Amino acid sequence: MADSPAPQDPGPPVSAWAAMRRPGRFLVRSWWPWRCWGYLGSGFLIGYPVLVALAVLAGLGVLTAVAGIGLLMLLGTVSAAVPLGRLERRRLRFVEPLPVTDPHTSLAGAGAAAWLRTRLRERATWRELGYAALLGAVFAPAGFGVVSLLALSLILVATPAIAWAIAPDRVMLIPGEAVSGPLEALGGTVAGLAGLAVTAYAGALLAGAQVKTARLLLGPREEDTRVLELTRSRIRLVDAFEAERRRIERDLHDGAQQQLVALSMTLGLAEMELRRVPEAASAAELVARGRGEAKLALSQLRDLVRGIHPQVLTDHGLAAAVAEVALRHPVPVTVDLDVPRLAGSVETTAYFTVTEALANAAKHSGASHVAVAGRVEGDRLTLTITDDGRGGADPGAGAGLAGLADRVAMLKGRLVVSSPAGGPTELRVEVPCSG
């Protein structure tokens, strides 16, 4: 028998609704009715201007779309929902002690273009736009109705005082019914108190509904939190992998490599001693051969250490490391990298992307020339690797390009491959400079 699905977490209870369960305390001994009324009244003052602004901006955007101005106005309409969402999350604290977390990605120090591009890609921005529409079209009118009923109830409660103040004139409570004194106006006080009770519960119900809506639309979704944690865990794995690579590099450099150097020197000394003895000529040849193999192993080990994590990348940055790879490449490579020092994860990702692309060009493309170019545009590093080979590279055919795409994706970047049959092949990498 299949297990039944686990019930979904309904989320924390709404404080105003919880307070309503104790009517005596809620109406007489708490500030909850007044807090709800204040929250709804301020929402009315904010909601109607927001609705008018959204309608005007969206309407003008549609009307002027042909001229190209409309797109800017529509973008402005969407981006304006972000500060409104921030204001509403703060205003919620008036009726909800539990704060609503900002669902947006932190962009401290980012430029205006990067901020707008990132916000337009986030689902939270579009949910905030939907909340702005609901605030103006639904919650603001409902809040106005509650506040109007509150004002009427307060006037009815104060009817005896009003009748006493304007006596001997008469006070019109309802059409066709007038009272001439405070005692006759006590019925209005009773109706006003009943209206206050109704208004208190109506305000709490409406404020609670707005709290639930704000949590749903203005706060982070559970799946967003899981995706964020997954991304962070992948980045931690990458960082741990890079740290392990560097440890292996240090161990090979300081251990096995130095031992091979010492072995080569020892074999050299043994060869010199054996060549002095004519009877040991064959042994000298064997020692010489062993020394040559030790030198070859040392050379291969140095290449391996350089491939694990080149020291020049750590010391001098991406441009110097790529230039060194280009000098050793069997195909002529032109390097045009105008980039400053970047975060270590960005430089490492960019370096291994370039080396993998150069290796593919040498093995599979039949290219006679490769060009590597890179620039920092805004807050993103953009790299292009172009070769004049036969083309036809398929990212889905092997693990090389797919692995590069996964590595770039861990930093919220992207890898675009253009390789038509007959060439040329171009790899374009875009990675946020923050890493």
C-alpha positions as a Markdown table, in Angstrom:
| # | Residue | x | y | z |
|---|---|---|---|---|
| 1 | Met | 0.0 | 0.0 | 0.0 |
| 2 | Ala | 1.5 | 3.3 | -1.0 |
| 3 | Asp | 2.3 | 5.8 | 1.6 |
| 4 | Ser | 0.0 | 8.9 | 1.7 |
| 5 | Pro | 1.7 | 12.2 | 0.9 |
| 6 | Ala | 2.9 | 14.2 | 3.9 |
| 7 | Pro | 0.6 | 17.1 | 4.7 |
| 8 | Gln | 1.9 | 20.5 | 3.6 |
| 9 | Asp | 3.0 | 22.9 | 6.2 |
| 10 | Pro | 0.3 | 25.6 | 6.5 |
| 11 | Gly | 2.8 | 28.1 | 7.7 |
| 12 | Pro | 2.8 | 30.1 | 10.9 |
| 13 | Pro | -0.6 | 31.2 | 12.2 |
| 14 | Val | -1.9 | 34.8 | 11.6 |
| 15 | Ser | -1.6 | 36.7 | 14.8 |
| 16 | Ala | -4.8 | 38.8 | 14.2 |
| 17 | Trp | -6.9 | 35.6 | 13.6 |
| 18 | Ala | -5.4 | 34.0 | 16.7 |
| 19 | Ala | -6.4 | 37.0 | 18.8 |
| 20 | Met | -10.0 | 36.8 | 17.5 |
| 21 | Arg | -10.5 | 33.4 | 19.2 |
| 22 | Arg | -10.7 | 35.2 | 22.6 |
| 23 | Pro | -13.6 | 37.7 | 22.0 |
| 24 | Gly | -13.6 | 39.4 | 25.3 |
| 25 | Arg | -9.9 | 40.1 | 25.3 |
| 26 | Phe | -9.8 | 40.9 | 21.6 |
| 27 | Leu | -12.5 | 43.6 | 21.8 |
| 28 | Val | -11.9 | 45.2 | 25.2 |
| 29 | Arg | -8.4 | 44.4 | 26.5 |
| 30 | Ser | -6.2 | 44.4 | 23.4 |
| 31 | Trp | -5.0 | 46.9 | 20.8 |
| 32 | Trp | -5.6 | 44.4 | 18.0 |
| 33 | Pro | -8.7 | 46.2 | 16.6 |
| 34 | Trp | -6.9 | 49.5 | 16.5 |
| 35 | Arg | -3.8 | 47.9 | 14.9 |
| 36 | Cys | -5.9 | 46.3 | 12.2 |
| 37 | Trp | -7.8 | 49.5 | 11.5 |
| 38 | Gly | -4.5 | 51.5 | 11.3 |
| 39 | Tyr | -3.0 | 48.9 | 9.0 |
| 40 | Leu | -6.1 | 48.9 | 6.7 |
| 41 | Gly | -6.3 | 52.7 | 6.7 |
| 42 | Ser | -2.7 | 53.1 | 5.7 |
| 43 | Gly | -3.1 | 50.4 | 3.1 |
| 44 | Phe | -6.0 | 52.4 | 1.6 |
| 45 | Leu | -3.7 | 55.5 | 1.5 |
| 46 | Ile | -1.0 | 53.5 | -0.3 |
| 47 | Gly | -3.2 | 51.2 | -2.4 |
| 48 | Tyr | -5.2 | 53.7 | -4.4 |
| 49 | Pro | -2.2 | 55.7 | -5.6 |
| 50 | Val | -0.5 | 52.4 | -6.5 |
| 51 | Leu | -3.5 | 51.3 | -8.5 |
| 52 | Val | -3.6 | 54.6 | -10.4 |
| 53 | Ala | 0.1 | 54.6 | -11.0 |
| 54 | Leu | 0.0 | 51.0 | -12.3 |
| 55 | Ala | -2.9 | 51.7 | -14.6 |
| 56 | Val | -1.4 | 54.9 | -16.0 |
| 57 | Leu | 2.1 | 53.4 | -16.5 |
| 58 | Ala | 0.8 | 50.2 | -18.1 |
| 59 | Gly | -1.7 | 52.1 | -20.3 |
| 60 | Leu | 0.9 | 54.6 | -21.5 |
| 61 | Gly | 3.3 | 51.7 | -22.0 |
| 62 | Val | 0.9 | 49.9 | -24.3 |
| 63 | Leu | -0.1 | 53.0 | -26.2 |
| 64 | Thr | 3.6 | 54.1 | -26.8 |
| 65 | Ala | 5.0 | 50.6 | -27.4 |
| 66 | Val | 5.5 | 51.4 | -31.1 |
| 67 | Ala | 7.7 | 54.3 | -30.3 |
| 68 | Gly | 9.9 | 52.2 | -28.1 |
| 69 | Ile | 9.1 | 54.2 | -25.0 |
| 70 | Gly | 6.5 | 51.8 | -23.9 |
| 71 | Leu | 8.9 | 49.1 | -23.2 |
| 72 | Leu | 10.8 | 51.4 | -20.8 |
| 73 | Met | 7.6 | 52.3 | -19.1 |
| 74 | Leu | 6.5 | 48.7 | -18.7 |
| 75 | Leu | 10.0 | 47.9 | -17.3 |
| 76 | Gly | 9.6 | 50.8 | -14.9 |
| 77 | Thr | 6.2 | 49.5 | -13.8 |
| 78 | Val | 7.6 | 46.1 | -13.0 |
| 79 | Ser | 10.7 | 47.3 | -11.2 |
| 80 | Ala | 8.5 | 49.8 | -9.2 |
| 81 | Ala | 6.9 | 46.8 | -7.5 |
| 82 | Val | 10.2 | 45.9 | -5.8 |
| 83 | Pro | 10.3 | 49.0 | -3.4 |
| 84 | Leu | 6.6 | 48.6 | -2.9 |
| 85 | Gly | 7.1 | 45.0 | -1.8 |
| 86 | Arg | 9.9 | 46.2 | 0.6 |
| 87 | Leu | 7.5 | 48.8 | 2.1 |
| 88 | Glu | 4.7 | 46.2 | 2.5 |
| 89 | Arg | 7.0 | 43.8 | 4.2 |
| 90 | Arg | 7.9 | 46.5 | 6.7 |
| 91 | Arg | 4.3 | 47.6 | 7.1 |
| 92 | Leu | 3.3 | 44.0 | 8.0 |
| 93 | Arg | 5.1 | 44.3 | 11.3 |
| 94 | Phe | 2.3 | 46.5 | 12.4 |
| 95 | Val | -0.1 | 43.5 | 12.6 |
| 96 | Glu | 2.3 | 40.6 | 12.3 |
| 97 | Pro | 5.3 | 40.1 | 14.7 |
| 98 | Leu | 6.8 | 37.4 | 12.5 |
| 99 | Pro | 8.8 | 39.2 | 9.8 |
| 100 | Val | 8.5 | 38.2 | 6.1 |
| 101 | Thr | 12.0 | 37.6 | 4.6 |
| 102 | Asp | 13.1 | 39.4 | 1.5 |
| 103 | Pro | 13.0 | 36.9 | -1.3 |
| 104 | His | 15.4 | 38.8 | -3.6 |
| 105 | Thr | 19.0 | 38.0 | -4.4 |
| 106 | Ser | 21.4 | 40.4 | -2.7 |
| 107 | Leu | 23.0 | 42.8 | -5.2 |
| 108 | Ala | 25.2 | 44.9 | -3.0 |
| 109 | Gly | 27.4 | 47.1 | -5.2 |
| 110 | Ala | 25.8 | 46.1 | -8.5 |
| 111 | Gly | 25.1 | 48.7 | -11.2 |
| 112 | Ala | 21.6 | 49.8 | -12.2 |
| 113 | Ala | 21.6 | 47.7 | -15.4 |
| 114 | Ala | 22.7 | 44.5 | -13.5 |
| 115 | Trp | 20.1 | 45.2 | -10.8 |
| 116 | Leu | 17.3 | 45.6 | -13.3 |
| 117 | Arg | 18.3 | 42.6 | -15.3 |
| 118 | Thr | 18.5 | 40.4 | -12.2 |
| 119 | Arg | 15.2 | 41.7 | -10.8 |
| 120 | Leu | 13.3 | 41.1 | -14.1 |
| 121 | Arg | 14.5 | 37.5 | -14.1 |
| 122 | Glu | 13.3 | 36.8 | -10.5 |
| 123 | Arg | 9.9 | 35.3 | -10.0 |
| 124 | Ala | 9.6 | 37.3 | -6.7 |
| 125 | Thr | 9.5 | 40.6 | -8.7 |
| 126 | Trp | 6.5 | 39.4 | -10.7 |
| 127 | Arg | 4.8 | 38.2 | -7.6 |
| 128 | Glu | 5.3 | 41.6 | -6.1 |
| 129 | Leu | 3.7 | 43.2 | -9.1 |
| 130 | Gly | 0.7 | 40.9 | -8.6 |
| 131 | Tyr | 0.5 | 41.9 | -5.0 |
| 132 | Ala | 0.6 | 45.6 | -6.0 |
| 133 | Ala | -2.4 | 45.0 | -8.3 |
| 134 | Leu | -4.3 | 43.2 | -5.5 |
| 135 | Leu | -3.5 | 45.9 | -3.0 |
| 136 | Gly | -4.9 | 48.6 | -5.3 |
| 137 | Ala | -7.9 | 46.7 | -6.7 |
| 138 | Val | -9.0 | 44.6 | -3.7 |
| 139 | Phe | -7.4 | 45.4 | -0.3 |
| 140 | Ala | -7.5 | 49.2 | -0.6 |
| 141 | Pro | -11.3 | 49.4 | -1.4 |
| 142 | Ala | -12.0 | 46.8 | 1.3 |
| 143 | Gly | -9.9 | 48.7 | 3.8 |
| 144 | Phe | -11.7 | 51.9 | 2.9 |
| 145 | Gly | -15.0 | 50.2 | 3.5 |
| 146 | Val | -13.9 | 49.0 | 7.0 |
| 147 | Val | -12.5 | 52.5 | 7.9 |
| 148 | Ser | -15.8 | 54.1 | 6.7 |
| 149 | Leu | -17.8 | 51.8 | 8.9 |
| 150 | Leu | -15.5 | 52.6 | 11.8 |
| 151 | Ala | -16.0 | 56.3 | 11.3 |
| 152 | Leu | -19.8 | 55.8 | 11.1 |
| 153 | Ser | -19.7 | 53.7 | 14.3 |
| 154 | Leu | -17.7 | 56.3 | 16.2 |
| 155 | Ile | -20.1 | 59.0 | 15.1 |
| 156 | Leu | -23.1 | 56.9 | 16.4 |
| 157 | Val | -21.3 | 56.2 | 19.7 |
| 158 | Ala | -20.8 | 60.0 | 20.1 |
| 159 | Thr | -24.4 | 60.8 | 19.2 |
| 160 | Pro | -25.5 | 61.7 | 22.8 |
| 161 | Ala | -22.6 | 64.1 | 23.2 |
| 162 | Ile | -23.4 | 65.6 | 19.8 |
| 163 | Ala | -27.1 | 66.0 | 20.7 |
| 164 | Trp | -26.1 | 67.6 | 24.0 |
| 165 | Ala | -23.8 | 70.0 | 22.2 |
| 166 | Ile | -26.2 | 71.2 | 19.6 |
| 167 | Ala | -29.4 | 71.2 | 21.8 |
| 168 | Pro | -32.1 | 72.4 | 21.3 |
| 169 | Asp | -31.5 | 71.5 | 17.6 |
| 170 | Arg | -32.3 | 67.9 | 16.6 |
| 171 | Val | -29.8 | 65.3 | 15.4 |
| 172 | Met | -30.8 | 63.1 | 12.4 |
| 173 | Leu | -29.7 | 59.5 | 13.1 |
| 174 | Ile | -31.4 | 57.9 | 10.1 |
| 175 | Pro | -33.6 | 59.4 | 7.4 |
| 176 | Gly | -37.0 | 60.3 | 9.0 |
| 177 | Glu | -35.8 | 59.8 | 12.6 |
| 178 | Ala | -34.4 | 62.7 | 14.6 |
| 179 | Val | -33.5 | 63.0 | 18.3 |
| 180 | Ser | -33.5 | 66.1 | 20.4 |
| 181 | Gly | -31.5 | 65.1 | 23.5 |
| 182 | Pro | -28.8 | 62.8 | 24.8 |
| 183 | Leu | -31.2 | 60.3 | 26.3 |
| 184 | Glu | -33.0 | 59.8 | 23.0 |
| 185 | Ala | -29.6 | 59.4 | 21.3 |
| 186 | Leu | -28.6 | 56.4 | 23.5 |
| 187 | Gly | -30.0 | 54.1 | 20.8 |
| 188 | Gly | -27.4 | 55.5 | 18.4 |
| 189 | Thr | -24.7 | 54.7 | 21.0 |
| 190 | Val | -25.9 | 51.1 | 21.2 |
| 191 | Ala | -25.9 | 50.8 | 17.4 |
| 192 | Gly | -22.4 | 52.4 | 17.3 |
| 193 | Leu | -21.0 | 49.9 | 19.8 |
| 194 | Ala | -22.4 | 47.0 | 17.8 |
| 195 | Gly | -20.9 | 48.6 | 14.7 |
| 196 | Leu | -17.5 | 48.9 | 16.4 |
| 197 | Ala | -17.6 | 45.2 | 17.3 |
| 198 | Val | -18.5 | 44.2 | 13.7 |
| 199 | Thr | -15.8 | 46.6 | 12.4 |
| 200 | Ala | -13.2 | 45.1 | 14.7 |
| 201 | Tyr | -13.9 | 41.6 | 13.5 |
| 202 | Ala | -14.2 | 42.7 | 9.9 |
| 203 | Gly | -10.9 | 44.6 | 10.2 |
| 204 | Ala | -9.1 | 41.6 | 11.8 |
| 205 | Leu | -10.4 | 39.2 | 9.1 |
| 206 | Leu | -9.4 | 41.5 | 6.3 |
| 207 | Ala | -6.0 | 42.2 | 7.8 |
| 208 | Gly | -5.4 | 38.5 | 8.3 |
| 209 | Ala | -6.3 | 37.8 | 4.7 |
| 210 | Gln | -3.8 | 40.5 | 3.6 |
| 211 | Val | -1.1 | 39.0 | 5.9 |
| 212 | Lys | -1.6 | 35.6 | 4.3 |
| 213 | Thr | -1.5 | 37.1 | 0.8 |
| 214 | Ala | 1.6 | 39.1 | 1.6 |
| 215 | Arg | 3.4 | 36.0 | 2.9 |
| 216 | Leu | 2.5 | 34.1 | -0.2 |
| 217 | Leu | 3.5 | 36.8 | -2.7 |
| 218 | Leu | 6.1 | 38.9 | -0.9 |
| 219 | Gly | 8.0 | 36.2 | 0.9 |
| 220 | Pro | 10.4 | 33.5 | -0.3 |
| 221 | Arg | 8.8 | 30.3 | -1.6 |
| 222 | Glu | 9.8 | 26.9 | -0.1 |
| 223 | Glu | 11.1 | 25.8 | -3.5 |
| 224 | Asp | 13.1 | 29.0 | -3.9 |
| 225 | Thr | 14.7 | 28.3 | -0.6 |
| 226 | Arg | 15.5 | 24.7 | -1.6 |
| 227 | Val | 17.0 | 25.9 | -4.9 |
| 228 | Leu | 19.1 | 28.5 | -3.1 |
| 229 | Glu | 20.4 | 25.8 | -0.6 |
| 230 | Leu | 21.1 | 23.4 | -3.5 |
| 231 | Thr | 23.1 | 26.1 | -5.2 |
| 232 | Arg | 25.0 | 26.9 | -2.1 |
| 233 | Ser | 25.7 | 23.2 | -1.5 |
| 234 | Arg | 27.0 | 22.9 | -5.1 |
| 235 | Ile | 29.2 | 25.9 | -4.6 |
| 236 | Arg | 30.6 | 24.5 | -1.3 |
| 237 | Leu | 31.3 | 21.2 | -3.2 |
| 238 | Val | 33.2 | 23.1 | -5.9 |
| 239 | Asp | 35.2 | 25.1 | -3.3 |
| 240 | Ala | 36.0 | 21.8 | -1.4 |
| 241 | Phe | 37.1 | 20.2 | -4.7 |
| 242 | Glu | 39.3 | 23.2 | -5.6 |
| 243 | Ala | 40.9 | 23.1 | -2.1 |
| 244 | Glu | 41.5 | 19.4 | -2.6 |
| 245 | Arg | 43.1 | 20.0 | -6.0 |
| 246 | Arg | 45.4 | 22.6 | -4.5 |
| 247 | Arg | 46.4 | 20.2 | -1.7 |
| 248 | Ile | 47.2 | 17.5 | -4.2 |
| 249 | Glu | 49.2 | 20.1 | -6.2 |
| 250 | Arg | 51.2 | 21.0 | -3.1 |
| 251 | Asp | 51.8 | 17.4 | -2.2 |
| 252 | Leu | 53.0 | 16.5 | -5.7 |
| 253 | His | 55.1 | 19.7 | -5.9 |
| 254 | Asp | 56.7 | 19.3 | -2.5 |
| 255 | Gly | 56.8 | 15.6 | -2.3 |
| 256 | Ala | 56.9 | 13.4 | -5.4 |
| 257 | Gln | 58.4 | 16.1 | -7.7 |
| 258 | Gln | 61.3 | 16.8 | -5.3 |
| 259 | Gln | 61.9 | 13.1 | -4.9 |
| 260 | Leu | 62.2 | 12.7 | -8.7 |
| 261 | Val | 64.6 | 15.6 | -8.8 |
| 262 | Ala | 66.7 | 13.9 | -6.1 |
| 263 | Leu | 66.5 | 10.6 | -7.9 |
| 264 | Ser | 67.6 | 12.1 | -11.2 |
| 265 | Met | 70.6 | 13.8 | -9.5 |
| 266 | Thr | 71.5 | 10.5 | -7.7 |
| 267 | Leu | 71.4 | 8.6 | -11.0 |
| 268 | Gly | 73.5 | 11.2 | -12.6 |
| 269 | Leu | 76.2 | 10.9 | -10.0 |
| 270 | Ala | 76.0 | 7.1 | -10.3 |
| 271 | Glu | 76.4 | 7.3 | -14.1 |
| 272 | Met | 79.5 | 9.5 | -13.7 |
| 273 | Glu | 81.1 | 7.0 | -11.3 |
| 274 | Leu | 80.3 | 4.0 | -13.5 |
| 275 | Arg | 81.7 | 5.5 | -16.6 |
| 276 | Arg | 85.1 | 5.7 | -14.8 |
| 277 | Val | 85.1 | 1.9 | -14.7 |
| 278 | Pro | 85.5 | 0.3 | -18.1 |
| 279 | Glu | 84.0 | -3.0 | -17.0 |
| 280 | Ala | 80.8 | -1.2 | -15.9 |
| 281 | Ala | 79.9 | 0.4 | -19.3 |
| 282 | Ser | 76.7 | -1.6 | -19.6 |
| 283 | Ala | 75.6 | -0.7 | -16.1 |
| 284 | Ala | 76.3 | 3.0 | -16.9 |
| 285 | Glu | 74.0 | 2.8 | -20.0 |
| 286 | Leu | 71.3 | 1.3 | -17.8 |
| 287 | Val | 71.7 | 4.1 | -15.3 |
| 288 | Ala | 71.6 | 6.7 | -18.1 |
| 289 | Arg | 68.4 | 5.2 | -19.4 |
| 290 | Gly | 66.9 | 5.3 | -15.9 |
| 291 | Arg | 68.0 | 8.9 | -15.5 |
| 292 | Gly | 66.2 | 9.8 | -18.8 |
| 293 | Glu | 63.1 | 8.0 | -17.7 |
| 294 | Ala | 63.2 | 9.9 | -14.4 |
| 295 | Lys | 63.5 | 13.2 | -16.3 |
| 296 | Leu | 60.5 | 12.2 | -18.4 |
| 297 | Ala | 58.5 | 11.3 | -15.4 |
| 298 | Leu | 59.5 | 14.7 | -13.8 |
| 299 | Ser | 58.4 | 16.6 | -16.9 |
| 300 | Gln | 55.1 | 14.7 | -17.0 |
| 301 | Leu | 54.6 | 15.3 | -13.3 |
| 302 | Arg | 55.2 | 19.1 | -13.8 |
| 303 | Asp | 52.6 | 19.2 | -16.6 |
| 304 | Leu | 50.2 | 17.3 | -14.3 |
| 305 | Val | 50.8 | 19.8 | -11.4 |
| 306 | Arg | 50.3 | 22.7 | -13.8 |
| 307 | Gly | 47.1 | 21.2 | -15.1 |
| 308 | Ile | 45.7 | 20.7 | -11.6 |
| 309 | His | 46.0 | 24.4 | -10.7 |
| 310 | Pro | 48.7 | 26.5 | -12.3 |
| 311 | Gln | 50.6 | 28.7 | -9.9 |
| 312 | Val | 50.6 | 31.5 | -12.5 |
| 313 | Leu | 46.8 | 31.7 | -12.2 |
| 314 | Thr | 47.1 | 32.2 | -8.5 |
| 315 | Asp | 50.0 | 34.7 | -8.7 |
| 316 | His | 49.2 | 36.7 | -11.8 |
| 317 | Gly | 45.6 | 36.1 | -12.8 |
| 318 | Leu | 43.6 | 34.8 | -15.7 |
| 319 | Ala | 45.3 | 36.7 | -18.6 |
| 320 | Ala | 48.8 | 35.5 | -17.7 |
| 321 | Ala | 47.7 | 31.9 | -17.2 |
| 322 | Val | 45.9 | 31.8 | -20.5 |
| 323 | Ala | 48.9 | 33.4 | -22.3 |
| 324 | Glu | 51.1 | 30.6 | -20.8 |
| 325 | Val | 48.7 | 27.9 | -22.1 |
| 326 | Ala | 48.6 | 29.6 | -25.5 |
| 327 | Leu | 52.4 | 29.5 | -25.8 |
| 328 | Arg | 52.5 | 25.7 | -25.3 |
| 329 | His | 49.5 | 25.0 | -27.5 |
| 330 | Pro | 50.2 | 23.1 | -30.8 |
| 331 | Val | 47.8 | 25.4 | -32.7 |
| 332 | Pro | 48.6 | 29.1 | -33.0 |
| 333 | Val | 46.5 | 31.0 | -30.4 |
| 334 | Thr | 45.7 | 34.7 | -30.3 |
| 335 | Val | 45.0 | 36.0 | -26.8 |
| 336 | Asp | 43.1 | 39.3 | -26.2 |
| 337 | Leu | 42.2 | 39.3 | -22.5 |
| 338 | Asp | 41.6 | 42.7 | -20.9 |
| 339 | Val | 40.4 | 41.6 | -17.5 |
| 340 | Pro | 41.4 | 42.7 | -13.9 |
| 341 | Arg | 41.9 | 40.3 | -11.1 |
| 342 | Leu | 38.7 | 38.5 | -10.3 |
| 343 | Ala | 37.3 | 36.2 | -7.6 |
| 344 | Gly | 39.2 | 33.0 | -7.4 |
| 345 | Ser | 36.3 | 30.8 | -8.4 |
| 346 | Val | 35.6 | 33.0 | -11.5 |
| 347 | Glu | 39.3 | 32.9 | -12.6 |
| 348 | Thr | 39.4 | 29.1 | -12.1 |
| 349 | Thr | 36.2 | 28.5 | -14.0 |
| 350 | Ala | 37.3 | 30.8 | -16.8 |
| 351 | Tyr | 40.8 | 29.2 | -17.0 |
| 352 | Phe | 39.6 | 25.6 | -17.3 |
| 353 | Thr | 36.9 | 26.6 | -19.8 |
| 354 | Val | 39.6 | 28.1 | -22.0 |
| 355 | Thr | 41.9 | 25.1 | -21.6 |
| 356 | Glu | 39.2 | 22.6 | -22.3 |
| 357 | Ala | 38.1 | 24.6 | -25.4 |
| 358 | Leu | 41.7 | 24.8 | -26.6 |
| 359 | Ala | 42.2 | 21.0 | -26.1 |
| 360 | Asn | 39.0 | 20.3 | -28.1 |
| 361 | Ala | 40.2 | 22.6 | -30.9 |
| 362 | Ala | 43.5 | 20.7 | -31.1 |
| 363 | Lys | 42.0 | 17.2 | -30.9 |
| 364 | His | 38.8 | 17.4 | -32.9 |
| 365 | Ser | 38.3 | 20.6 | -34.9 |
| 366 | Gly | 41.3 | 20.5 | -37.3 |
| 367 | Ala | 41.7 | 24.3 | -36.7 |
| 368 | Ser | 44.7 | 26.2 | -37.9 |
| 369 | His | 44.1 | 29.2 | -35.6 |
| 370 | Val | 42.3 | 29.9 | -32.3 |
| 371 | Ala | 41.3 | 33.3 | -30.8 |
| 372 | Val | 40.6 | 33.9 | -27.2 |
| 373 | Ala | 39.0 | 37.2 | -26.1 |
| 374 | Gly | 37.7 | 38.4 | -22.8 |
| 375 | Arg | 36.2 | 41.5 | -21.3 |
| 376 | Val | 34.4 | 42.6 | -18.1 |
| 377 | Glu | 31.0 | 44.1 | -19.1 |
| 378 | Gly | 29.2 | 45.5 | -16.2 |
| 379 | Asp | 29.3 | 42.9 | -13.5 |
| 380 | Arg | 29.9 | 39.9 | -15.8 |
| 381 | Leu | 33.0 | 38.4 | -17.3 |
| 382 | Thr | 32.5 | 37.5 | -21.0 |
| 383 | Leu | 34.8 | 35.1 | -22.8 |
| 384 | Thr | 34.8 | 33.9 | -26.4 |
| 385 | Ile | 36.9 | 31.1 | -27.8 |
| 386 | Thr | 36.8 | 30.9 | -31.6 |
| 387 | Asp | 38.5 | 28.5 | -33.9 |
| 388 | Asp | 38.4 | 28.1 | -37.7 |
| 389 | Gly | 38.0 | 24.3 | -37.7 |
| 390 | Arg | 35.4 | 22.1 | -39.3 |
| 391 | Gly | 32.7 | 22.8 | -36.7 |
| 392 | Gly | 29.9 | 20.4 | -35.7 |
| 393 | Ala | 30.6 | 20.4 | -32.0 |
| 394 | Asp | 27.7 | 19.0 | -30.1 |
| 395 | Pro | 27.4 | 19.8 | -26.3 |
| 396 | Gly | 25.2 | 16.7 | -25.8 |
| 397 | Ala | 27.6 | 14.3 | -27.5 |
| 398 | Gly | 30.2 | 14.1 | -24.8 |
| 399 | Ala | 31.0 | 15.0 | -21.2 |
| 400 | Gly | 33.5 | 17.8 | -22.1 |
| 401 | Leu | 31.2 | 20.7 | -23.0 |
| 402 | Ala | 28.5 | 19.4 | -20.7 |
| 403 | Gly | 30.9 | 19.5 | -17.8 |
| 404 | Leu | 32.0 | 23.0 | -18.7 |
| 405 | Ala | 28.3 | 24.1 | -18.8 |
| 406 | Asp | 27.8 | 22.5 | -15.4 |
| 407 | Arg | 30.8 | 24.3 | -13.9 |
| 408 | Val | 29.7 | 27.6 | -15.3 |
| 409 | Ala | 26.1 | 27.1 | -14.1 |
| 410 | Met | 27.4 | 26.6 | -10.6 |
| 411 | Leu | 28.4 | 30.3 | -10.6 |
| 412 | Lys | 25.0 | 31.3 | -12.2 |
| 413 | Gly | 26.7 | 31.8 | -15.5 |
| 414 | Arg | 26.0 | 30.3 | -18.9 |
| 415 | Leu | 27.9 | 28.7 | -21.8 |
| 416 | Val | 26.7 | 29.2 | -25.4 |
| 417 | Val | 28.1 | 27.0 | -28.2 |
| 418 | Ser | 27.8 | 28.0 | -31.9 |
| 419 | Ser | 29.4 | 25.3 | -34.1 |
| 420 | Pro | 27.7 | 24.9 | -37.5 |
| 421 | Ala | 29.0 | 22.3 | -39.9 |
| 422 | Gly | 32.0 | 23.7 | -41.7 |
| 423 | Gly | 32.8 | 26.0 | -38.9 |
| 424 | Pro | 33.7 | 28.2 | -37.3 |
| 425 | Thr | 33.1 | 27.1 | -33.7 |
| 426 | Glu | 32.6 | 29.7 | -31.0 |
| 427 | Leu | 32.2 | 29.2 | -27.3 |
| 428 | Arg | 30.8 | 32.1 | -25.3 |
| 429 | Val | 31.0 | 32.1 | -21.5 |
| 430 | Glu | 29.3 | 34.6 | -19.3 |
| 431 | Val | 30.0 | 34.5 | -15.5 |
| 432 | Pro | 29.1 | 37.0 | -12.8 |
| 433 | Cys | 32.3 | 38.6 | -11.6 |
| 434 | Ser | 31.3 | 38.1 | -7.9 |
| 435 | Gly | 31.6 | 34.4 | -8.3 |
